[in-house]
Amino acid sequence: MQKIRAWIESLAYENYRLDEIKADASFRKYYRLSLENETFIVMDSSLDKDSMYPFIDISVRLLKANVEVPRIVAQNIKEGFLLLTDLGTQHLADMLSPMSVQLLYMKGITEIIKMQNIDTEGMEVYDRDFFLSEMNLMEEWYLRQHKSTFLSEKSLGELGEILNLILDEVFAQPQGLFVHRDFHSRNIMLVKGKLFIIDYQDAKVGPLTYDLVSMLKDVYVEYDEALIKEMALEFKALKQLDVSDEEFLRWFDFMALQRHLKILGIFARLNIRDGKSRYLQNIPLTLKYVLDVCDRYDELKPLAQLLREK
């Protein structure tokens, strides 16, 4: 905190207040810098300085695509600090309700389509090995560490076959698109009716439905499945995709399954390794999403059985 204050004062800010405002799942911290007539956000990446470069790069790409993001006011690369415009405190999550969800999620779909028009040259590709390593977090952290369940060699082999089947479907859909990777209601701000996007520094180049899944099957909130399906197909229509509804929804479901298996592992790891137990409350909904998809497709029923038994 002393280094942050020294940097703030080097920017000629005086008579300010600094309040921590966000407990992030990463190693970053955020503070609100309050002056007499305005406020800013300080992003402290001192424990993960390498994440600053992608944040700055992706910020520029998003702005060029007319996607609203916080503006960078000042930066201290050496110490890992950024000073950002303050978007306020109203997340999309705060405004979602059965009455508003369709309107707000359709606004979000518009932003996804804009992001998918971004120039991705030079960005890291979301490849098969990375997707597989993410899903393996489920067995390592959710089953072994959280549930104290150790699979036999045979069960591990069967699980591996299912994970590769999931990836076959993930890569059956269009690739090469900008992927935010965490596009959910807590990472979207609502400012005077407009959506602003945050926490995009881990963006990659990947599958068509990834961000759509992140938003519509948000692990922090749940809405009617028929409505989610309707909005997913509205995205398909807006993208003018030459594919059947059945095939598109299969892409959507298997992409959701990949993401939610990863998240099961991450939530368990956040509790066990990082002492962030609050994420345990989100495991039941995440698991429900997984089981719902597994129950829909015969080839996934062994995975559902495995998770129900454990």
C-alpha positions as CSV (number, residue, x, y, z in Angstrom):
1,M,0.0,0.0,0.0
2,Q,2.9,2.4,0.7
3,K,4.2,2.0,-2.8
4,I,0.7,2.7,-4.2
5,R,0.4,5.9,-2.1
6,A,3.9,7.0,-3.2
7,W,2.9,6.6,-6.8
8,I,-0.4,8.4,-6.4
9,E,1.3,11.3,-4.8
10,S,3.9,11.4,-7.6
11,L,0.9,12.0,-9.9
12,A,0.2,15.2,-7.8
13,Y,-3.0,13.9,-6.2
14,E,-3.5,15.2,-2.7
15,N,-6.1,15.0,0.0
16,Y,-7.3,11.6,-1.3
17,R,-8.9,8.5,0.2
18,L,-8.0,5.0,-0.9
19,D,-10.4,2.1,-0.2
20,E,-10.1,-1.5,-1.3
21,I,-13.2,-2.3,-3.4
22,K,-12.8,-5.8,-4.9
23,A,-11.6,-9.2,-3.8
24,D,-10.5,-10.7,-7.1
25,A,-10.2,-14.4,-7.8
26,S,-6.7,-13.6,-9.2
27,F,-3.7,-12.0,-7.4
28,R,-4.8,-8.5,-8.4
29,K,-6.3,-6.0,-6.0
30,Y,-8.4,-3.0,-6.7
31,Y,-8.8,0.3,-4.9
32,R,-11.1,3.3,-5.3
33,L,-9.1,6.6,-5.3
34,S,-11.5,9.3,-4.1
35,L,-10.7,13.0,-4.6
36,E,-12.8,16.0,-3.8
37,N,-14.7,16.0,-7.2
38,E,-13.8,12.7,-8.9
39,T,-12.8,9.1,-8.4
40,F,-10.5,6.6,-10.1
41,I,-9.7,2.9,-9.8
42,V,-6.2,1.7,-8.9
43,M,-5.4,-1.8,-10.3
44,D,-2.6,-3.4,-8.3
45,S,-1.0,-6.1,-10.3
46,S,2.3,-6.1,-8.3
47,L,2.0,-9.8,-7.6
48,D,1.3,-10.6,-11.3
49,K,3.0,-7.8,-13.3
50,D,3.0,-9.8,-16.5
51,S,-0.8,-9.5,-16.6
52,M,-0.5,-5.7,-17.2
53,Y,0.8,-6.0,-20.7
54,P,-2.2,-8.1,-22.0
55,F,-4.6,-5.8,-20.1
56,I,-3.2,-2.8,-22.0
57,D,-3.1,-4.6,-25.3
58,I,-6.6,-5.9,-25.0
59,S,-7.9,-2.6,-23.9
60,V,-6.7,-1.0,-27.1
61,R,-8.2,-3.8,-29.2
62,L,-11.6,-3.5,-27.5
63,L,-11.7,0.3,-27.8
64,K,-11.0,0.0,-31.5
65,A,-14.0,-2.3,-31.8
66,N,-16.2,0.3,-30.0
67,V,-16.5,-1.9,-26.9
68,E,-16.7,0.2,-23.8
69,V,-13.9,-0.5,-21.3
70,P,-12.2,1.5,-18.5
71,R,-9.7,4.0,-19.8
72,I,-6.1,4.0,-18.6
73,V,-5.3,7.3,-17.0
74,A,-1.8,6.5,-15.8
75,Q,0.5,3.5,-15.5
76,N,3.5,2.3,-13.5
77,I,4.7,-0.8,-15.3
78,K,7.7,-1.2,-13.0
79,E,5.6,-1.6,-9.9
80,G,2.5,-3.1,-11.5
81,F,0.0,-0.3,-11.0
82,L,-2.6,1.2,-13.4
83,L,-4.9,4.1,-12.8
84,L,-8.3,3.6,-14.5
85,T,-11.5,5.6,-15.0
86,D,-14.1,4.7,-12.4
87,L,-17.1,2.9,-13.8
88,G,-19.0,3.0,-10.6
89,T,-20.5,0.1,-8.6
90,Q,-23.4,-1.2,-10.7
91,H,-22.6,-4.6,-12.2
92,L,-24.9,-6.3,-14.6
93,A,-25.5,-8.9,-11.8
94,D,-27.1,-6.1,-9.7
95,M,-29.7,-5.4,-12.3
96,L,-30.7,-8.9,-13.5
97,S,-34.2,-10.0,-12.7
98,P,-36.8,-12.2,-14.5
99,M,-38.2,-9.0,-15.9
100,S,-34.9,-7.5,-17.1
101,V,-32.7,-10.5,-18.0
102,Q,-33.7,-10.8,-21.7
103,L,-33.1,-7.1,-22.4
104,L,-29.8,-7.0,-20.6
105,Y,-28.5,-10.3,-22.0
106,M,-29.4,-9.2,-25.5
107,K,-27.3,-6.1,-24.9
108,G,-24.5,-8.5,-23.8
109,I,-25.0,-10.5,-27.0
110,T,-24.5,-7.3,-29.0
111,E,-21.2,-6.8,-27.1
112,I,-20.1,-10.4,-27.8
113,I,-20.7,-9.9,-31.6
114,K,-18.7,-6.6,-31.5
115,M,-15.8,-8.4,-29.7
116,Q,-15.8,-11.2,-32.2
117,N,-15.0,-8.6,-34.9
118,I,-11.8,-7.6,-33.1
119,D,-8.5,-8.1,-34.9
120,T,-6.9,-11.0,-33.0
121,E,-3.5,-11.0,-34.8
122,G,-0.7,-11.8,-32.2
123,M,-3.1,-13.0,-29.5
124,E,-2.6,-16.4,-27.9
125,V,-4.8,-19.2,-29.3
126,Y,-7.1,-21.3,-27.1
127,D,-5.8,-24.7,-28.2
128,R,-6.9,-28.2,-27.4
129,D,-4.1,-28.9,-24.9
130,F,-5.1,-25.8,-22.9
131,F,-8.8,-26.7,-22.9
132,L,-7.9,-30.2,-21.7
133,S,-5.6,-28.9,-18.9
134,E,-8.5,-26.7,-17.8
135,M,-11.0,-29.6,-17.6
136,N,-8.4,-31.7,-15.7
137,L,-8.7,-29.2,-12.9
138,M,-12.0,-30.9,-12.1
139,E,-10.4,-34.3,-11.3
140,E,-7.4,-32.8,-9.6
141,W,-9.1,-30.2,-7.4
142,Y,-12.8,-31.0,-7.2
143,L,-12.7,-34.8,-7.0
144,R,-9.3,-35.4,-5.4
145,Q,-8.8,-32.4,-3.2
146,H,-12.4,-31.3,-2.4
147,K,-14.3,-34.6,-2.5
148,S,-11.4,-36.8,-1.4
149,T,-12.2,-39.1,-4.3
150,F,-9.4,-40.9,-6.1
151,L,-10.3,-42.5,-9.5
152,S,-9.0,-45.9,-10.5
153,E,-6.8,-46.1,-13.6
154,K,-9.8,-47.5,-15.5
155,S,-12.0,-44.6,-14.4
156,L,-9.3,-42.1,-15.3
157,G,-9.1,-43.6,-18.7
158,E,-12.8,-43.4,-19.2
159,L,-12.9,-39.8,-18.0
160,G,-10.1,-39.0,-20.4
161,E,-12.1,-40.4,-23.3
162,I,-15.1,-38.3,-22.4
163,L,-13.0,-35.1,-22.1
164,N,-11.7,-35.7,-25.6
165,L,-15.2,-36.3,-26.9
166,I,-16.2,-32.9,-25.4
167,L,-13.2,-31.3,-27.1
168,D,-14.2,-32.8,-30.4
169,E,-17.4,-30.9,-30.2
170,V,-15.7,-27.7,-29.0
171,F,-13.5,-27.7,-32.1
172,A,-16.4,-28.7,-34.4
173,Q,-17.6,-25.1,-34.2
174,P,-16.0,-22.0,-35.8
175,Q,-12.7,-21.0,-34.3
176,G,-10.4,-18.0,-34.5
177,L,-12.6,-15.5,-32.7
178,F,-11.9,-13.1,-29.8
179,V,-12.8,-14.8,-26.5
180,H,-13.0,-12.7,-23.3
181,R,-13.0,-16.0,-21.3
182,D,-14.9,-14.6,-18.3
183,F,-17.8,-12.7,-19.8
184,H,-20.4,-13.0,-17.0
185,S,-22.6,-10.7,-15.0
186,R,-19.9,-9.7,-12.5
187,N,-17.5,-8.6,-15.2
188,I,-20.0,-6.4,-17.0
189,M,-20.7,-2.9,-15.6
190,L,-23.8,-0.9,-16.4
191,V,-23.2,2.8,-16.7
192,K,-26.0,5.1,-17.8
193,G,-27.7,2.3,-19.7
194,K,-24.5,1.2,-21.5
195,L,-22.5,-1.9,-20.9
196,F,-18.8,-1.6,-20.0
197,I,-16.5,-4.7,-20.0
198,I,-13.9,-5.4,-17.4
199,D,-11.4,-8.3,-16.5
200,Y,-10.5,-9.1,-20.0
201,Q,-6.7,-9.4,-19.7
202,D,-6.8,-13.2,-20.1
203,A,-8.5,-13.0,-23.5
204,K,-7.6,-15.6,-26.1
205,V,-8.5,-16.6,-29.7
206,G,-11.0,-19.4,-29.6
207,P,-14.5,-20.9,-30.2
208,L,-17.6,-19.2,-31.4
209,T,-19.8,-19.9,-28.4
210,Y,-17.4,-19.5,-25.5
211,D,-18.4,-16.0,-24.3
212,L,-22.1,-16.7,-25.1
213,V,-21.9,-19.6,-22.7
214,S,-20.1,-17.6,-20.1
215,M,-23.0,-15.0,-20.0
216,L,-26.1,-17.2,-20.6
217,K,-24.9,-20.0,-18.2
218,D,-23.4,-17.7,-15.6
219,V,-22.3,-19.7,-12.6
220,Y,-23.4,-16.9,-10.3
221,V,-27.1,-16.6,-11.5
222,E,-29.6,-19.0,-13.1
223,Y,-32.5,-18.2,-15.4
224,D,-35.2,-20.3,-17.2
225,E,-33.6,-22.8,-19.5
226,A,-36.1,-22.2,-22.3
227,L,-35.2,-18.5,-22.2
228,I,-31.5,-19.2,-22.3
229,K,-32.1,-21.5,-25.4
230,E,-34.1,-18.8,-27.1
231,M,-31.4,-16.2,-26.6
232,A,-28.7,-18.6,-27.7
233,L,-30.6,-19.1,-31.0
234,E,-31.0,-15.3,-31.3
235,F,-27.2,-15.0,-31.2
236,K,-27.1,-17.7,-34.0
237,A,-29.6,-15.7,-36.1
238,L,-27.7,-12.4,-35.6
239,K,-24.4,-14.1,-36.6
240,Q,-26.2,-15.5,-39.7
241,L,-24.7,-19.0,-39.1
242,D,-25.5,-21.6,-41.7
243,V,-26.1,-24.5,-39.2
244,S,-29.1,-26.1,-37.8
245,D,-30.5,-25.1,-34.4
246,E,-29.9,-28.6,-33.1
247,E,-26.2,-28.5,-34.1
248,F,-25.7,-25.0,-32.8
249,L,-27.2,-25.9,-29.4
250,R,-25.0,-29.0,-29.3
251,W,-22.0,-26.7,-29.7
252,F,-23.4,-24.4,-27.0
253,D,-24.0,-27.3,-24.6
254,F,-20.6,-29.0,-25.0
255,M,-18.8,-25.6,-24.8
256,A,-20.7,-25.0,-21.5
257,L,-19.7,-28.4,-20.3
258,Q,-16.0,-27.7,-20.9
259,R,-16.2,-24.4,-19.1
260,H,-18.2,-25.7,-16.1
261,L,-15.9,-28.7,-15.5
262,K,-13.0,-26.2,-15.4
263,I,-14.9,-24.0,-13.0
264,L,-15.6,-26.9,-10.6
265,G,-11.9,-27.3,-10.3
266,I,-11.2,-23.6,-10.0
267,F,-13.8,-23.1,-7.2
268,A,-12.4,-26.0,-5.3
269,R,-8.8,-24.7,-5.8
270,L,-9.7,-21.2,-4.7
271,N,-11.0,-22.6,-1.4
272,I,-8.2,-25.1,-0.7
273,R,-5.1,-23.3,-2.1
274,D,-6.1,-19.7,-1.8
275,G,-8.4,-19.7,1.3
276,K,-11.3,-18.1,-0.7
277,S,-14.1,-20.2,0.7
278,R,-16.9,-18.0,-0.6
279,Y,-16.7,-19.7,-4.0
280,L,-17.9,-23.0,-2.5
281,Q,-21.4,-21.6,-2.5
282,N,-21.3,-21.5,-6.4
283,I,-20.4,-25.1,-6.8
284,P,-24.0,-26.5,-6.7
285,L,-25.2,-24.4,-9.6
286,T,-22.0,-25.2,-11.6
287,L,-22.5,-28.9,-11.0
288,K,-26.2,-28.6,-11.9
289,Y,-25.2,-27.1,-15.3
290,V,-22.8,-30.0,-15.8
291,L,-25.4,-32.7,-15.0
292,D,-28.1,-31.0,-17.1
293,V,-25.9,-31.2,-20.2
294,C,-24.7,-34.8,-19.4
295,D,-28.3,-35.9,-19.0
296,R,-29.2,-34.5,-22.4
297,Y,-26.7,-36.6,-24.4
298,D,-26.3,-40.4,-24.1
299,E,-22.5,-40.3,-24.6
300,L,-22.1,-38.1,-21.6
301,K,-24.2,-40.2,-19.1
302,P,-21.1,-42.0,-17.7
303,L,-19.8,-38.6,-16.7
304,A,-23.0,-37.8,-14.9
305,Q,-22.9,-41.1,-13.2
306,L,-19.3,-40.5,-12.0
307,L,-20.2,-37.1,-10.6
308,R,-23.4,-38.2,-8.9
309,E,-21.6,-41.2,-7.3
310,K,-18.8,-39.0,-5.9
